[in-house]
Amino acid sequence: MAPGSSSHNRLLSRRRALHLCLGTAACLSGAVIQRKMPLVVQRRSSVYNNREFVVDGQRALKDRAAAKGILYGAEINHQQLSADSDLAAQFIQECALLVEGGGLKWFLTPSPLRPAPNTFDFTAADWMLRFSQTNQVKMRGHTLVWHQSLPPWFEETVNNRNAEQVMHSHIRTVAGRYRGQMHSWDVVNEAIRVQDGRSDGLRKSPWLEFMGPDYVELAFRITAEMDPNAKLVYNDFGLEFGSRKSDAKRESVLQLLSKLMSKGTPVHALGVQGHLDTTRPINSSKLRNFLADVAALGLEIFITELDVTDRSLPADAATRDRVIAGVYEDFLSIVLDEPRVTTVTTWGLSDRYTWLSEFFPRSDGLPVRPLPLDSDLNRKLAWNAIARAFDNAPSRTII
Ligand code: 9MR
């Protein structure tokens, strides 16, 4: 049976499923379960107690991924990278892909791209591009059209008469500046919000309000014109879980992508963010079916913002690290079975810098541990789990 063939892949999936079931049965019979954890986390934790996250530490994540035709990288920003040479060294060692986490958003302090309506400040983004080119790391642009991180001047300046022109000039200037140099662009970010009650699932964002639903298609068309070589991505969160809410979101995203594809819109990939939470279970068959449906549209799939919050886990760091590692490995072993998944980006590389410290801190005040390296830049079990998931993934061709 050829590695990478569909029967080989099915066999691998069956082996993994069996491994998980055996783990559950063995552990539920005798495990000491920590009381404070929610039930779903207790179950997971007991499974992971029996899993050995052992890998050889010889090869970096980017090399293990590349061996399977996958690009691995991480989010990082200009302030972190320019001020922290130890982190920069680790980044170059582990990553083949860089996402600038702030400098290409419209407005994120301390280095906003759009300080005033007619001004662009490319200092941070230019620095990041030079860093990535010097170190042979590809760069992803994040993000051109989003409802968040808009400038303070946006509300008083942009309206339904000029929004199209404002969006046009932004994409023309930003995507045009980096023409031919970006691996990919997150062109439209988080445009679906089913709770907003529209039949097409679109979020009631300022862009929708000012331009109507066609703003999504237009954004892709302008970006393709300005940078015909970059892969153009629709990026969203909450697509990973087994809940009804995730079902509805997956359905709306598929509907949006099908519509865009049927109109010949230049969209090349879906970005599945992958902000995972130990309390939110994943239904592997729902996730597999969704990825297969996206692939059937002719799209690639990028895992764009992978991390795992430990906010519901007990204080003990070893327990937290084991559960987090298990969640990484389970998720990656499902998604990497789909050969159209071609990039994996974690939202940060080290616990030293993660948005979760600010947005989802732990109630006990302990530092969070969601990423592959700890805050001293040492590899954690999560690193091993990601490495193992790459080692076990079927091969694919980088498209
Ligand atoms: O990690 C990012 C954080 O530092 C910013 O303050 C925030 C607002 O711009 O965005 C965070 O990143 C988000 C990403 O851009 C889009 N998906 C969700 C991410 C986490 O909130």
Boltz pocket constraint, residues with backbone or C-beta under 6 A from the ligand:
constraints:
  - pocket:
      binder: B
      contacts: [[A, 101], [A, 105], [A, 107], [A, 108], [A, 148], [A, 149], [A, 189], [A, 237], [A, 273], [A, 305], [A, 355]]
      max_distance: 6.0
